[in-house]
Amino acid sequence: MPQPLSVSQRVAAIVVSEATIARISGNAPYRSKDICLRLLGIITDHNDLTAFAGAIGRRIQLTEVSLVENPEEPMTTESRVVCELQVTEDMVNLEGNLHGGCSVYLVDVCSALPLSAWRAGHQVARSNADERQMGNFSGVSQSINTTFHTPAPLGTNLQVISTSMICEGALLCARCQIWDKDNHTLVASGLHLKMMPSQPKPRM
């Protein structure tokens, strides 16, 4: 049985056109927008239709990638990534509102993007070996703490705004807010803690 592709290999295999990158707003460099689209591409272009929440992930639209000054600490920068999608029938609970589990899924996927965007924009990778780990720029999840604020009924247009907090070292962290775009109300917010995976030891 063939070995499954690693995240890095899957990211590298995603084809992103320059025209697609050009449509993404924000001041982040080409490299940052490219890695965000590639990470989303693992979901949106996944051939396995049985992948968890794959149909929802394929509807996430990346609209902005920016590197901005941290308002609390002007000497540092943070990455801001904006995604959008509409609440559809496969995303709601029995009451017809956005399911809490779906909210956590959106926090998980979308909050990983600013971590990768910041690290790519600041060229954290220093060698060819590091470049091959581009798919691991956002690390692996340790915890996702989510708070639910207001319901988002079927048909709600969501705007998911994710911002990097800690992007260097072994531990990474990002915050995420899911907004009702038309009514300007906060639907859910989350804090995502991640860490960089350790490299497997070669077998003797």
C-alpha positions in Angstrom: 0.0 0.0 0.0 1.5 3.4 -1.0 2.3 5.8 1.8 0.0 8.8 2.1 1.4 12.2 1.1 2.6 14.4 3.9 1.0 17.8 4.5 4.0 19.5 3.0 3.8 17.3 -0.1 0.1 17.9 -0.5 0.6 21.7 -0.2 3.4 21.7 -2.8 1.2 19.8 -5.2 -1.6 22.4 -5.1 -1.5 24.7 -8.2 -2.3 28.3 -7.5 -2.4 30.7 -10.4 -1.0 34.2 -10.2 -4.4 35.6 -11.2 -6.0 33.9 -8.2 -3.4 35.4 -5.9 -3.9 38.8 -7.5 -7.6 38.8 -6.5 -6.7 38.5 -2.8 -6.7 42.0 -1.2 -4.3 43.1 1.5 -0.7 44.2 1.7 0.9 40.8 2.5 3.6 39.6 0.1 2.9 37.2 -2.7 4.5 34.3 -0.6 2.0 34.8 2.2 -1.1 34.8 0.0 0.3 31.8 -1.9 0.7 29.6 1.2 -2.8 30.5 2.5 -4.4 29.5 -0.8 -2.3 26.3 -0.9 -3.4 25.4 2.6 -7.1 26.0 1.7 -6.4 24.1 -1.5 -5.8 20.9 0.5 -9.5 21.2 1.5 -11.0 22.8 -1.6 -9.2 20.5 -4.1 -9.3 17.4 -2.1 -10.3 14.4 -4.2 -11.6 12.4 -1.3 -15.2 13.5 -0.9 -15.4 11.7 2.4 -12.9 14.0 4.1 -14.3 15.6 7.3 -16.4 18.7 6.4 -14.8 18.8 3.0 -17.9 20.2 1.3 -17.9 23.1 3.8 -14.2 23.7 3.5 -14.5 23.9 -0.3 -16.8 26.9 0.1 -14.4 29.0 2.2 -13.4 32.0 0.2 -10.1 33.8 1.0 -10.6 37.5 0.6 -7.7 39.3 2.4 -4.2 38.6 3.7 -2.5 41.5 5.4 0.6 42.1 7.7 -0.3 45.0 10.0 1.2 46.8 13.0 0.2 45.3 16.3 -1.9 48.1 18.0 -0.7 47.1 21.5 3.0 46.8 20.5 3.9 48.9 17.5 7.3 47.4 17.2 5.8 44.1 16.1 3.5 43.0 13.3 0.7 40.5 13.1 -1.1 38.8 10.2 -4.8 39.4 9.5 -6.6 36.9 7.2 -10.3 37.3 6.2 -12.4 34.5 4.8 -16.1 34.4 3.8 -18.8 31.9 3.3 -22.6 31.5 3.6 -24.4 29.3 6.2 -25.9 26.4 4.2 -28.1 23.5 5.2 -25.1 21.2 6.0 -23.8 23.7 8.6 -26.9 24.2 10.8 -28.3 22.5 13.9 -31.9 21.4 14.6 -32.9 25.1 15.2 -31.7 26.1 11.8 -28.7 28.1 13.1 -24.9 27.6 12.6 -23.9 24.5 14.5 -21.4 24.9 17.3 -19.3 22.1 15.9 -19.2 23.9 12.5 -18.1 27.1 14.2 -15.2 25.3 15.8 -14.3 23.8 12.5 -14.2 27.3 10.9 -12.0 28.6 13.8 -9.7 25.6 13.3 -9.2 26.0 9.6 -9.3 29.8 9.3 -7.1 30.6 12.3 -4.3 28.5 10.9 -3.9 30.8 7.9 -2.5 33.9 9.6 0.1 31.8 11.3 1.3 30.5 8.0 1.0 33.9 6.4 3.1 35.6 9.0 5.8 33.0 9.0 5.9 33.0 5.2 5.9 36.8 5.0 8.8 37.0 7.5 10.6 34.1 5.7 10.9 32.0 8.8 12.2 29.2 6.6 15.9 29.6 6.2 17.0 26.6 4.2 15.8 24.2 1.4 14.9 21.7 4.1 12.7 24.3 5.9 11.1 25.2 2.6 9.9 21.6 2.3 8.1 22.1 5.6 6.0 25.0 4.3 2.9 22.9 4.8 3.7 22.8 8.5 4.1 26.6 8.9 0.9 26.6 11.0 1.8 23.7 13.3 -0.6 21.1 14.8 -3.5 21.9 17.1 -3.2 21.7 20.9 -6.4 23.4 21.9 -9.3 25.4 20.4 -11.3 27.4 22.9 -14.5 28.8 21.4 -17.2 31.1 22.7 -20.6 31.3 21.0 -22.2 34.8 21.1 -25.3 35.0 18.7 -27.0 32.6 16.4 -26.4 32.7 12.6 -29.5 31.4 10.8 -29.5 29.6 7.5 -28.4 31.9 4.7 -26.2 34.2 6.9 -23.2 35.6 5.2 -20.2 34.9 7.4 -17.0 36.9 7.6 -14.2 35.1 9.5 -11.4 37.3 10.7 -8.3 35.6 12.0 -5.3 37.3 13.5 -1.9 35.9 14.5 -0.7 36.3 18.1 2.4 34.2 18.6 4.2 33.1 15.4 7.8 32.3 16.5 9.2 29.4 18.5 7.6 26.1 19.2 4.2 27.4 20.4 1.9 29.3 18.0 -1.4 31.1 18.8 -4.1 32.9 16.8 -7.5 34.4 17.6 -10.5 34.2 15.4 -13.9 36.0 15.1 -16.8 34.8 13.1 -19.1 37.7 12.2 -22.5 38.1 10.6 -21.3 40.2 7.8 -24.6 41.9 7.0 -25.9 42.5 10.5 -22.4 43.3 12.0 -22.9 41.0 14.9 -20.3 38.6 16.4 -21.4 35.0 16.1 -18.5 33.2 17.7 -14.9 33.8 18.7 -12.0 31.4 19.3 -8.5 31.1 20.5 -6.4 28.5 18.8 -3.1 27.2 20.3 -0.8 25.2 18.1 2.8 23.9 18.2 5.3 23.0 15.5 5.5 19.2 15.0 8.7 17.4 15.9 10.5 15.7 13.0 10.4 11.9 13.1 13.6 10.2 14.0 15.1 8.1 11.3 14.7 4.3 11.8 17.9 2.4 12.2 
